[in-house]
Amino acid sequence: MIPDLEIIKFLRRKSGLTQHELSKLSGLSQSYINKIENLNADPPFSVCKKLINLLEKLRSEGEKVNVKSLMTKIKRINMNKTVKDAVILMHDLGVSQLPVTDGVVIVGSFSKRTIPGLIRKGLKCVDELIIKDVMDQPFPMIPEDSPIQLVSNLLEYNEAVLLLNHGIFSGIITKTDLLKIFK
């Protein structure tokens, strides 16, 4: 008996995968997956079973993922440093964003996406521009033992998620870090 094809779309979305990502993982074309999900294809039982088994496996592995193992330990930058200091630090670390602190407390974030806005405003002298004057809201902060689904959901709307160990910043996870799951 062929399973209800709508389950494939449900499982794919629940796994946080795009059709393109499922295509790469399954070896099926993205257009074929799209047709299956939109009930415009009549795939053989073997194809349905392959997709459902793959998605179930990814979901069960995702539930076992240790979020802490995905994080990157990066430095923070003090809110009283200059934008130039932040840009140099991001370049040296090879990162796109930094948590901003006031002492040990995270009070904001600074990222490469902030730079075009500064240029639009005509603020070209980053030597004197202080981070606290241009920083963005802090990235969401969650405990290290949070489920991967929470991280995935937060990353849909944020550039990064900060991990806390007993309330103390321990690392950062970005969308790029999520790719480690598929290695």
Residue pairs with C-beta under 8 A, 6 or more apart in sequence:
2 43
2 45
2 48
3 48
3 49
3 52
5 36
5 37
5 39
5 43
5 48
6 37
6 39
7 52
8 33
8 36
8 37
8 48
8 51
8 52
8 55
9 37
11 52
11 55
11 56
11 59
12 19
12 22
12 33
12 37
12 55
14 55
14 59
15 55
15 58
15 59
15 62
16 62
16 149
16 152
16 153
17 25
17 55
17 58
19 30
19 33
19 34
19 37
20 30
22 28
22 30
22 33
22 51
22 54
22 55
23 29
23 30
23 32
23 33
25 54
25 58
25 182
26 33
26 50
26 51
26 54
28 47
28 51
32 41
32 43
33 51
34 40
35 41
36 43
36 47
36 48
36 51
61 181
62 148
62 149
62 181
63 147
63 148
63 149
65 148
65 181
67 144
67 145
67 146
67 147
67 148
67 151
67 163
67 173
68 144
68 145
68 163
68 170
68 171
69 180
70 148
70 151
70 173
70 177
70 178
70 180
70 181
71 144
71 163
71 170
71 171
71 172
71 173
71 177
72 95
72 171
72 172
72 173
72 174
72 177
73 170
73 171
73 172
74 93
74 95
74 98
74 99
74 171
74 172
75 89
75 93
75 98
76 98
76 99
76 100
76 101
76 106
76 169
77 85
77 86
77 89
77 98
77 99
77 100
77 101
77 110
77 131
78 100
78 101
78 102
78 131
79 100
79 101
79 102
79 107
79 108
79 130
79 131
79 132
79 135
80 130
80 131
80 132
81 130
81 131
82 126
82 127
82 128
82 129
82 130
82 131
83 110
83 118
83 126
83 129
83 130
83 131
83 134
84 126
84 127
84 129
85 131
86 98
86 110
86 131
87 115
87 126
89 98
90 96
90 97
90 98
90 112
96 111
96 112
96 113
96 159
96 174
97 109
97 110
97 111
97 112
97 139
97 159
97 160
97 172
97 174
98 109
98 110
98 111
99 106
99 108
99 109
99 138
99 139
99 162
99 169
99 172
100 106
100 107
100 108
100 109
100 110
100 131
100 132
100 135
100 138
101 107
101 169
104 168
104 169
106 138
106 141
106 162
106 169
107 132
107 135
107 138
108 131
108 132
108 135
108 136
108 137
108 138
109 135
109 136
109 137
109 138
109 139
109 159
109 160
110 131
110 134
110 135
110 136
111 136
111 159
113 159
114 134
114 135
114 136
118 124
118 126
118 129
118 134
123 129
123 134
138 162
139 158
139 159
139 160
139 161
139 162
139 172
140 154
140 158
140 161
140 162
141 161
141 162
141 163
141 164
141 169
142 150
142 151
142 154
142 161
142 162
142 163
142 164
143 163
143 164
143 165
144 163
144 164
144 165
144 170
144 171
146 163
148 181
151 161
151 173
151 178
152 178
154 161
155 161
155 173
155 174
155 175
155 178
159 174
159 175
160 172
160 173
160 174
161 172
161 173
161 174
162 169
162 171
162 172
163 169
163 170
163 171
163 172
163 173
164 170
